[in-house]
Amino acid sequence: MTRRLVVIGAGMASGRMLEHLFEAGFDGHVTLFNAEPRGNYNRLMLSPVLSGEKTYDQIVTHDDAWYAAHGVACRFGEAVTRIDRDRKVVVSKRGETPYDTLVIATGSAPFVIPVPGKDLPGVVTYRDLEDTNAMIAASRPGAKAVVIGGGLLGLEAAAGMAARGAEVTVIHLMGHLMERQLDPAAGYLLQKDLERRGLRIHCKGATKAILGKDRVDAVLLEDGTVYPADIVCMAVGIRPEVRLAVDAHLEVGRGITVDDRMRTSDPAIFALGECVEHDGQLFGLVAPLYDQARVLAATLMGQEAAFRPVQTATKLKVTGVDLFSAGDFADGPGREDIVFRDPGRGVYKRLVIEGNRLIGAVMYGDTADGAWFFGLIKDGTDIAPMRGTLIFGPAYRGGDRGGPSGSRCSLAA
């Protein structure tokens, strides 16, 4: 059994791993490093903190008492700068810490568009509490905020600042919002809904420069459009944080390469979370990260376990916006779409079928059956017996009763 376990990164993945370890009776010594000056909190809940629906204290998952009760030596606000694999020590500003087993859980780093002005005060990303607090401070009523990126995170940042009174513009490079999760029709409905809530949406907008002298003043687009800004949030994507692993000469692709047991190319070093690459795949949603945590805890306890990625679903955390997306909804040969539209209620549903299997679902305005559709996708259920009523959800499985009055349903290959 591991005696000295060192963990780099106090995020949600490593936090869940430690929970599993202690529940299983782990009796080694744990040292936990974190570059942030705090322990684990629920990053998924930063959006409600930004909007004012929650406080930071309400999203803390492991407080000082929890770490103390489990004997964790906390090194918060102390970044690890180097891993010496030959001597099995990690190096930080306070010196060297030896390990028998090392876990890298450094997460991801936000991608910053390399445009002039990107380093001006007032330009933030959206990854941690400091970013959130900066947006809260700037989002006074009447303030001008610009969010670059119309994906999941960018829209949550935009909605949160708007909830505090800021006038928010979202600039998105692609033709519709959340193009990774939504098709154009659902993206259009989302844009119209957000515009009705007071957000300005600019799609097909390429950022040319961020303007300002001592602080950000505006954002300039390639087409010459200028949007005034008191704060700019870049939410254009993330990349696995692999610098420590690269410097330590571990095997790294897009992320730190791990096997089914979350082991890296060094048998004494494991990794999990957004920093890893497993079988060519990266992970940014919490469900697979928690699966990794369970597998790694079992591995460290000498038990058999293997990580197997599963399908995940997406919901947007913006109050009043009902959106669901799961699976693969891209066009392709041999695929068919079942589409339901109810313009009066603002409802849109699209199911993608391939070989009598549901492989993708996009829903807007009414997502009550999202979990049921998601189950069909994950289980690979044969939907042939219910094909005629599938779009209407489980309530219509007894027979083809048609759709609600005023709705329109179509099948397209």
N, C-alpha and C positions, 0 to 999 in steps of 0.2 A: 504494500500500500504506500502511496505517496506520503512522504514525511513533510517536505517543504514545498508547498504549492504557491507559486507566484502568478498573479493574474494582472494583466495590463489592460485596463479599461473597465470602468464601473458602469457599463450601460445595461440595457434591459436583458440582453442575451447572457452576459456573465452573471448578472444578478439572479436570473432564473436558474442558471447552472449551480450557483452556490446554494440556492434553496434546496435543489434536488440532492446535492452532496450532503448537506447537513441532515436532511431528512433520512438519508441512507446510513447515517452514523459515521461519516467521515471524521477521523480524529487527528488529521495532520495539522500543520500550522499553515495558515493562509495569510499572505501579504497581498493587499489590493492597491494597485496604483491607479490614479486617475488624473489626467491633465486638468480637468475641471476641479474647482475647489469644493467639491461636494461628492456625495455618493449617488446611488441609483435613484432616478426618478422616472416616471412614465413619460417618455418623450412624445408619445401619441397624444398626450393631454396638454401639450404646449399651446395648441390652438385655442382650447377653452381658457387657458391662462391669458393668452393675448387678447381674446375678446372680452375678458372680465367675468366669464362664467365660473371660473375656478381660480384659486390662489396656488402659488407654488407649493405651500405646505400640504395642500390637498392631493398633490400628485406624487409626493415622495413615497417610494415603495420600500426603501430600507433606510431607516433612520439610524442615528448614532447608537441608540440602545440595541437595535437588532445586530449591528456589527459587533458591539461589545459582548452581547450575550453569546455569540458564536466564536468569540476569540479572534476576530479578523483584525489584523494590523492594517489600519487604513493610512494610506499615503496619498491623501487628496491634495490637489493643487501641485502635484509633483510628477512631471512628465518623465517617462523613461526615454533616455536618449540613445541607448545602445544595448544590444544583446551580445554577450560574449559566450558563444556556444561551447567553445573549448573548455572554458573554466566554469561554465554553467552559472553565470551571474548576469544580472541586469544592472545597468548603470543609470543613475539619476543624479540630480544635483547634490543629493546627500550622500553619494558614494555608491557602493556596490551592495547588491542583495543577492545572496546565493539561492539557487532553486534546485530541487530534484526534478520537478515537473513545472513547465511554464505554459500558461494559456495566454494567447494573444487575442484580445477582443477590442481592437482599436477602432472598430466601426468604419465609418466613411467620412470623407472630406467633401465639402460642397465645391462644385465646379464654379469658378468665377470667370466670366467672359473676359478675355484679354483685350479690353477696350480702354482708350484714354479715360482717366478719371476713376478707374475702378478702385483705387486706394484712397479716395477722398473720404474724410470723416462724413458720416451719414450714410455710407454704403455698407449694408450688412448682408449676411446670408441668413438662413433660417435653420439652424442646427441645434442650438442649445439655449439655456436660460438667458445668457448674456444677450444673444440676438433678440430674444423675445422681449427682454426688458428695454432694449434700445428702441424697439418698435412701439412699445407701450408709451415710453417717454415722448416719442415724436408724434404720436397719434392724438394730438389734442384736436378739439373741434375746429374745422376749417383748415387744418394742415393738409399739405399736398403730399401724397405718398404714391410712389410708383413701384409696382412689382414686376420684375422681369421674369417671365415664366408662367405659363398658364396650365401647368400640371397640377397634380393633387396638392403638393405642398404650397405652391404659389397661390392657389386659390384660397387655401386655408389662411395664409398670411394676409391676403387681401381682405377677406371677410372679417378677420379679427381686427385689423386696423380700422375698417369701415365701421365696425360695431362701436368703436371708441370715438367716432366722429370725424375721422380723417376722410378726405376726398381722394379716392383710390383709383388709379389707372393700372390696368393689367396689360402688359405688352407680351404678346406670344408670337413666336416665330412661325409656327405652323398655321394651317388654314382653319383649324377649329381647336377648341380647348380640350385638354386631357386626351390627346390623340392616341396615347398608348392604352387607354382604358375605354374610350368611347368611339363610336363611329361618327361620321359627320352629322347625321340627323340628331343624335343625342347631344352631341357637342353644341349644335345650334340651339337646342332647347335650353341647355345649361346657360349659354351666353345670354339669351333673352331673359332668363330668370334672374341672373346676376345683374343685368342692366336695369331691370325693374327695381332692384334693391339699391340702386344708386351707384354701382360700379361702372366705370368706363372700361370697355374691352377693345383692345386693338390687336386683331389677329394679322398674320402675315407682316409682322413688324420686326425689323432687324435693328438692333441697337448699334449705333455708330460710335457714340461717345457719351460719357457722363460729364456734365458741365459743372463748373464751379471753381472757385479760387482757393478759399480756405475751407470750404465745406460744399457739399453737393447743392446745386441750385436747380438742375434740370437734367432731363434725358433727351438726347438727340437721336432720332432714327435715321436710317439710311435714306428714307424718302424725304427728309427735311423736316418732318414733324418734330416739334419740341414740346415736351410735357414738363411743366414746373414740378419741382420735387423738394420737399424738406427732408425726405428720407427715401432711399432706394433699397429695396430688398431683392437680391438676386436669388432666384429659386429655379435654376435651370438644370439641375441635376446633381448627382453625387458620384463619387468615385471611391472604391475601396481604399482605406488608409493602409498602405503596405510598406511605407518607408522603412520601418524597423525591420521588417522581414527581408526586404531587398538588401539592406545593409548587412544583415546577418547571413546572407547567401542561402536563404531558404528558397525552395521552389515557388516561384510566383508567376502567374499568368496575368489575367486581369485582376485577380485577387490572390490571396495566399492559398496555394493549392492544398487541399485536404482530402483524405480518403473517407470511407464510409463511417469511420470511428472518430472523425475530426482530427486525425493525426496529420501533421505536416511532414515534410521530407526529413525532419529530424525527429527520431522516435521519442525524444524527451519534450517535444514542443507540440502543443495542440493550438487550434484556432477555431473561433466560431463568430457568427454574426455577419454584419455587412462587409467585413474585411475579407471574407473567405470566398474561394471559388471551389465548387464541388461538381465534378463531372462536366466542366465547362460552363456552369451556371452560377450567376450571382444572385444574392438574396437581399431584398430591401423591405419586405413585409414581416410583421412580427410573428406570424404563425410558423413559418419554417425556422426562424431563429429560435423559437421556443422548442421546436423539435430537436434542433442541434444541441440546445442546452441539456435536454433530457438524455440524448445519446452520449454526450461528452461526460456527463456526471456518471452515467453507468460505466463508461469506459474507465474512468479514473477509479472507480470502485472495483475494477476487475470483473465486471459483468459483460455479457455479450449484448451488443446493441449496434444498430446500423442506421445511418441517416438515409431516408428515402424522401426526396422532395414530393410534396403533394400540391394539388391545385389550390390556388388562393383566390379570394374575391376582394373587390375594392368597394368601399363606400366613402363618400365625401363627407367630412365632418364640418358642414356648414349648416347652421340652424335653418330648418325649413326647406332645405334642398334634399330631395329624395332621389338618390342615384345608386345604381348597383351595376357592377360589371364583373364578369368572371369568364375564364377560359379564353379561347381563341376565336375572335370574330372577324378575322381578316378574310377577304375574298380568296377563293381558291377553287381549282377544278374539282368537280364532284361534290361541292358543297351547296346546300340550299339554305335559304333564309325564310323564316316565318316572321312576318312583321305585323305588329298591331299598333294602330294609331287611333287615339281619341283626342282630336284637337280641342274639343270643348273643355276637357279636364286637364289638358296638357300632359297626357300620358303617351309614352312611346315604349314599345317592347320589341326586341329583336332577338330571335333565337337562330343559332347557326347549327345546322345538322349535317353530319357526314356519316354515311353508311348506317343509318338508323340509330345513330348515337348523337346526343346533344354535346357539342364541343365548345359552345360559347353562348353567352347571354348578356345583353345590354338592356337595362331597364331605367326609365326615367319617369318620375311622377307617381309611380305606384310600384313599390319594391317589396310588397308584402310576401310575395312568393319567391323572393330571391334565394332564401335558404333551400327551398325545395328544388329549384332549378340547379343550384350549386351541387346538391347531393346527386342529381342525375349526371352531372358532368363528372364529378369525382368517381362515381361508381361505374361509369360507362354503361348505364342502363340502356337496354333495348327499348327505344321509345315508339317502335312501330305500332303496338296496340293502342297507344294513346295519341298518335300523331295528329288526328283530326281536331283534338281539343287541347293539345299540349300548351298552346300559347295562353290559354285561359287559366292555367294553373291546376293544382290538385283538386279544387272544388268541382271541376268539370270532367273528371276522369270517368264518371259513370256513363257518359254518353255525350254526343255532340249536340250541345244546346245552343250553339251560336254565341256570338259576343254580345256585350252590353249594347243597349240602344245607342245609335249615333256613332258607333265605333266602326273601324275599317280594318279588315285583316287580309293579308295577301301572302301568297307563297311564291317565292322566286328561286329559280335555279341559278 
